[in-house]
Amino acid sequence: MPAAPLTPPADRVAEVQGLFGPVSLSERTFQKLWRGGNFRAENLRTLSGKTLEIVSRGKWNRLDGPDFLGAEFRIGGERVVGDVEFHFYAEDWDAHGHGANPAFGNVALHVLLFPPKKDFPRRNAAGNAMETFLLLPHLNVDVEEYASAEALAAIEGRAEGDATLEFLLRKNLREREELLVAAARERWAQKTAFMRRRLEKTPPDALLHELVLETLGLRRNRPQMSRLALKFSPAAMLLAGAEALFRAAAGTWKLAGVRPANHPRARLGQYLTLLEKNPAWARQLRDAAKRLPAGKDFFLSGKAFRSTEKLPALRRFFAEEIFAGTVGGTRFDTLMCDAVIPMLAAESGENFFPAWYHWFLGDAPAKTAALLREAELVSRERPLCNGAFQGLLQIFLARGNGAGT
């Protein structure tokens, strides 16, 4: 009788101190970044300084052994075929015993999420040369964004949702409210920190160009939109047209199950319409940052805050005057909360957390509202808002790492 396979390392979850704050991330999610090509694949180099071209990412191995089998690369101009192993840190190679395990004798590329603090393994279990590649600098969005994908899936799952509701209801209402706001503050801090890091490398108008396209790409086509934003300036996009831009990323789009309104060709056309109607939208958006309520005392009554700060009128202004009515519905609110408000806060140094918290809910799992209502965290005085969703998401992330149980 054959031995049962070991539990794959992909099922492990660890809290890692990333560049953007503590992150609860499973190795399976880390591997999904590679499998889906959710990173910039141009101008790559290994830690030894060699050029790296990814010809094939290999076959995902869900059992024991290397994470991806039979990948193909050009490393330093030479063709290399071998396996790929993933770790959060370089020292995990030895900690997991891979150096003495013959199953890892064909590993050609050791992929790390975070930079090594000291020397790193340079040979596989067979004693052959093994290159090391750092993935973090090439991600399209921050690590926390990828980790949150698992929490979003958990929110939609009955078992996890029920367990989190039970966890919340063990606290009194005041404690639940304070926990939700504190968790939302963590999300806000992570998002603004990430925007500051991006602004260090990218001018504000160019970053807004990237952020809008990434948001329009949704989660599945975000990497492809990001690459187009890096390759084409707004003026070049207008000259090319939506069809040519769509063809420029042919073979990489994820189209199965995509609704017509969310098709990349339609979303590219939407962005081009914005460029035609309001070519100066990015500059005007940055100038309009002063319209956002900043440094105000925070209070839980979202209904009163929205009325006092005129958030509905402010939403109409941004949607119609700046974005020329080209982005609507929950996608517009997602754009404001995930990209625009954190970026404006990072650039200006202003505290836009209250406005971000009480902003209108964007794209979110259908179960979000029901769970928040059952926990009595949503009411007429505290309407469903972005901050409540973000706080709930952060609670899922923390509990997924064993916190708050």
C-alpha positions in Angstrom: 0.0 0.0 0.0 1.6 3.3 -1.1 2.3 5.9 1.6 -0.1 8.8 1.8 1.2 12.0 0.3 2.4 14.6 2.7 0.2 17.6 3.3 1.4 20.1 0.6 3.3 23.2 1.9 0.7 25.3 0.1 -1.7 24.8 2.9 0.5 26.5 5.5 -0.4 30.1 6.5 2.1 32.5 8.1 2.0 36.0 9.3 4.8 37.8 7.5 6.1 41.3 8.1 5.9 42.7 4.6 6.9 46.1 3.3 3.3 47.3 3.8 2.7 45.9 7.3 1.9 42.5 8.8 0.3 40.2 6.2 -1.6 36.9 6.8 -0.7 35.0 3.6 -0.9 31.3 2.7 1.8 29.7 0.5 -1.0 28.6 -1.8 -1.9 32.3 -2.4 1.8 33.0 -3.0 1.9 30.2 -5.6 -1.2 31.5 -7.3 0.6 34.7 -8.1 3.1 32.7 -10.2 0.5 30.4 -11.7 -1.7 33.3 -12.8 1.2 35.4 -14.0 0.1 38.2 -11.6 3.4 40.1 -11.8 5.4 42.2 -14.2 7.4 39.7 -16.3 9.6 42.2 -18.1 13.3 43.0 -17.2 13.6 40.3 -14.6 16.9 39.4 -13.0 17.9 36.7 -10.5 19.7 37.7 -7.3 23.0 36.7 -8.9 22.4 39.4 -11.5 21.5 37.2 -14.4 18.7 38.1 -16.8 15.6 35.9 -16.4 13.0 35.3 -19.1 10.1 33.0 -18.2 9.1 30.8 -21.1 6.9 28.5 -19.2 5.9 28.7 -15.5 5.6 25.0 -15.3 2.8 22.7 -13.9 1.5 23.4 -10.5 2.3 20.4 -8.2 -0.4 20.0 -5.5 1.4 17.0 -3.9 4.8 16.6 -2.2 7.9 17.9 -4.0 8.6 21.2 -5.8 5.7 23.6 -6.2 5.9 23.8 -10.0 7.3 21.1 -12.3 8.9 21.3 -15.7 9.2 25.1 -16.0 11.3 26.6 -18.8 13.5 29.8 -18.6 16.2 31.6 -20.3 18.7 32.5 -17.6 21.6 34.7 -18.6 20.6 33.9 -22.2 20.8 30.1 -21.7 17.8 27.8 -21.9 17.0 26.1 -18.6 14.3 23.5 -17.9 13.6 22.5 -14.3 11.4 22.8 -11.3 10.4 25.9 -9.2 10.2 26.1 -5.4 8.5 28.9 -3.5 9.3 30.2 0.0 8.5 33.3 2.0 12.2 33.5 3.1 15.5 32.1 1.8 16.2 30.2 5.0 13.0 28.2 4.5 14.9 26.0 2.0 17.0 24.5 4.7 14.4 24.7 7.4 12.1 22.5 5.3 14.9 20.1 4.5 14.9 20.6 0.8 18.7 20.5 0.5 18.8 16.9 1.5 15.6 15.7 -0.3 16.3 14.1 -3.7 12.8 15.2 -4.8 14.2 18.8 -5.0 17.2 17.8 -7.1 15.8 19.3 -10.3 14.9 22.8 -8.9 16.2 25.4 -11.2 14.6 28.5 -9.7 14.0 29.3 -6.0 11.3 32.0 -5.8 11.2 34.2 -2.7 8.6 36.7 -1.6 10.8 38.7 0.7 14.6 39.5 0.3 17.1 37.3 2.0 18.7 38.7 5.2 21.9 36.8 4.6 23.4 34.4 2.1 20.9 32.2 0.3 21.1 28.6 -1.1 22.7 28.5 -4.6 22.6 24.7 -5.3 19.7 22.3 -5.3 19.5 18.8 -3.6 21.5 17.3 -6.5 24.3 19.9 -6.1 23.4 21.7 -9.3 23.4 25.4 -9.7 20.0 27.0 -8.6 19.1 30.6 -9.3 17.0 32.7 -6.8 14.4 35.2 -7.9 12.7 37.8 -5.7 9.0 38.2 -6.6 7.9 41.1 -4.4 9.3 44.0 -6.4 7.4 42.8 -9.5 3.9 42.4 -8.1 1.2 44.5 -9.6 -0.4 45.3 -6.3 0.7 44.9 -2.7 0.9 41.6 -0.9 -2.0 42.5 1.3 -4.2 42.8 -1.7 -3.5 39.2 -2.7 -4.0 38.0 0.8 -7.3 39.7 1.0 -8.5 37.5 -2.0 -8.6 34.6 0.4 -10.5 36.6 3.0 -13.1 37.6 0.3 -13.6 33.9 -0.5 -13.9 33.1 3.2 -16.6 35.8 3.7 -18.6 34.0 1.0 -18.1 30.7 2.7 -20.9 29.7 5.2 -18.6 28.1 7.8 -16.1 31.0 8.0 -18.9 33.5 8.0 -20.8 31.8 10.8 -17.6 31.5 12.9 -16.7 35.1 12.5 -20.3 36.2 13.3 -20.1 34.1 16.5 -16.7 35.7 17.3 -18.2 39.2 17.0 -21.4 38.4 18.9 -19.3 37.3 21.9 -18.4 41.0 22.4 -20.8 43.7 23.4 -21.9 46.2 20.7 -19.5 48.9 21.7 -16.6 46.4 21.6 -17.7 45.2 18.1 -17.9 48.8 16.8 -14.4 49.6 18.2 -13.0 46.4 16.7 -14.5 47.2 13.3 -13.1 50.7 13.2 -9.6 49.6 14.5 -9.5 46.9 11.8 -10.5 49.4 9.1 -7.7 51.7 10.3 -5.2 48.8 9.7 -6.5 48.5 6.1 -6.2 52.2 5.6 -2.7 52.3 6.9 -1.7 49.5 4.6 -3.2 51.1 1.6 -1.7 54.5 2.1 1.7 53.1 2.9 1.6 51.2 -0.4 0.6 54.3 -2.3 3.5 56.2 -0.7 5.9 53.5 -1.9 4.4 53.7 -5.4 4.7 57.5 -5.5 8.4 57.1 -4.7 8.9 55.5 -8.1 6.1 56.9 -10.2 4.9 60.5 -10.8 1.3 61.2 -9.4 -0.4 61.6 -12.8 1.3 58.4 -14.2 0.3 56.5 -11.0 -3.3 57.5 -11.4 -3.2 56.3 -15.0 -2.0 52.9 -13.7 -4.4 52.8 -10.8 -7.5 53.5 -12.9 -6.6 50.8 -15.5 -5.8 48.3 -12.7 -9.1 48.9 -11.1 -11.0 48.6 -14.3 -9.3 45.2 -14.9 -11.0 43.8 -11.9 -9.0 41.1 -10.1 -8.7 38.6 -13.0 -7.4 41.0 -15.6 -5.6 43.5 -13.3 -2.1 42.4 -14.2 -2.7 42.7 -17.9 -4.2 46.2 -17.5 -1.2 47.2 -15.3 1.2 46.1 -18.0 -0.7 48.1 -20.6 -0.5 51.1 -18.4 3.2 50.8 -18.1 3.7 50.3 -21.8 1.3 53.0 -23.1 0.9 56.6 -22.0 -2.6 58.0 -22.0 -1.8 59.8 -25.3 -0.5 56.6 -26.8 -3.6 54.8 -25.8 -5.8 57.3 -27.5 -3.9 56.9 -30.7 -3.9 53.1 -30.5 -7.6 52.6 -29.8 -9.3 50.0 -27.6 -9.0 47.2 -30.2 -5.3 47.6 -30.7 -4.7 47.8 -27.0 -6.7 44.6 -26.5 -4.7 42.8 -29.1 -1.4 44.1 -27.5 -2.2 41.7 -24.6 -3.7 38.9 -26.7 -3.3 35.5 -25.1 -3.0 36.8 -21.6 -6.6 38.0 -20.9 -8.8 35.8 -18.6 -12.2 35.9 -20.3 -14.1 32.8 -19.2 -17.2 33.9 -17.4 -16.6 37.6 -17.8 -19.8 39.6 -18.3 -19.9 41.8 -21.4 -19.7 45.0 -19.3 -16.5 43.7 -17.6 -14.8 42.5 -20.8 -11.3 44.1 -21.1 -12.1 45.5 -24.5 -15.1 47.3 -23.0 -13.1 48.5 -20.0 -10.4 49.8 -22.2 -13.0 51.7 -24.3 -14.4 53.1 -21.0 -11.0 54.5 -20.1 -10.4 55.9 -23.6 -13.8 57.7 -23.3 -12.5 59.3 -20.1 -9.4 60.5 -21.9 -11.5 62.0 -24.7 -14.0 63.7 -22.5 -11.6 65.0 -19.9 -7.9 64.8 -20.9 -6.9 66.7 -17.7 -8.7 64.3 -15.4 -5.6 63.3 -13.4 -4.5 66.8 -12.6 -8.1 67.9 -11.8 -8.5 64.9 -9.5 -5.3 65.8 -7.5 -6.5 69.4 -7.3 -9.9 68.2 -6.0 -8.3 66.5 -3.1 -9.0 69.6 -1.0 -12.7 68.9 -1.3 -12.4 65.7 0.7 -13.1 66.2 4.4 -9.7 65.9 6.2 -8.7 65.8 9.8 -12.3 65.7 11.0 -13.2 64.0 14.3 -14.2 60.5 13.5 -17.6 59.3 14.7 -19.5 56.1 14.0 -22.8 57.7 12.8 -22.2 57.3 9.1 -25.6 58.9 8.3 -24.7 62.1 10.1 -21.2 62.2 8.7 -22.4 61.8 5.1 -25.0 64.5 5.6 -22.6 66.9 7.4 -19.8 66.4 4.9 -22.1 66.2 1.9 -20.7 62.9 0.7 -23.4 62.2 -1.9 -22.8 65.5 -3.6 -19.0 64.9 -3.4 -19.5 61.5 -5.0 -21.5 63.0 -7.9 -18.7 65.7 -8.3 -16.0 63.1 -8.7 -18.0 60.7 -10.8 -19.5 63.3 -13.2 -17.0 66.2 -13.2 -13.7 64.4 -12.9 -14.5 61.0 -14.4 -17.0 62.4 -16.9 -19.6 59.8 -16.0 -17.5 57.1 -17.6 -17.2 54.8 -14.5 -20.3 54.1 -12.6 -22.0 51.8 -10.0 -20.0 49.9 -7.4 -16.9 49.9 -9.7 -16.7 53.7 -9.2 -16.8 53.4 -5.5 -14.2 50.6 -5.6 -12.0 52.9 -7.6 -12.4 55.7 -5.1 -11.7 53.6 -2.0 -9.0 51.2 -3.3 -7.1 53.8 -5.4 -8.1 57.4 -5.5 -8.6 58.4 -1.8 -5.5 56.4 -0.5 -3.4 57.9 -3.3 -4.6 61.5 -2.6 -3.9 60.9 1.1 -0.4 59.6 0.4 0.4 62.5 -1.9 -1.0 65.3 0.3 -0.3 63.9 3.7 -3.9 64.7 4.7 -6.0 62.4 6.9 -8.8 61.2 4.7 -9.6 58.1 6.8 -13.1 59.3 7.9 -14.1 60.1 4.3 -12.7 56.7 3.1 -14.4 54.9 6.0 -17.9 56.4 5.4 -17.6 56.3 1.6 -20.2 54.2 -0.3 -19.6 50.5 -0.6 -18.0 49.3 -3.8 -17.6 45.7 -5.1 -18.0 43.3 -2.2 -19.4 39.7 -1.6 -23.1 39.6 -1.3 -22.8 38.1 2.1 -21.1 41.2 3.5 -24.2 43.2 4.2 -26.0 40.3 5.9 -23.1 39.5 8.2 -22.7 43.1 9.2 -26.4 43.5 9.9 -26.5 40.3 12.0 -23.6 41.6 14.0 -25.6 44.9 14.5 -22.8 46.8 12.9 -25.1 48.3 10.2 -28.2 50.2 10.9 -30.1 53.3 9.7 -27.7 55.5 11.6 -24.7 53.5 10.5 -25.4 52.6 6.8 -23.4 50.0 4.9 -20.1 51.7 3.9 -16.6 51.0 2.6 -15.1 51.2 6.1 -17.4 48.6 7.6 -16.5 46.2 4.7 -12.8 46.9 5.0 -12.9 46.3 8.7 -14.7 43.0 8.3 -12.2 42.0 5.7 -9.3 42.8 8.0 -11.0 40.8 10.8 -11.1 37.8 8.5 -7.5 38.3 7.6 -6.5 38.4 11.3 -8.6 35.4 12.2 -7.2 33.5 9.3 -3.8 33.9 11.1 -5.2 32.7 14.4 -5.7 36.1 15.8 -8.7 37.2 17.9 -10.0 33.7 18.6 
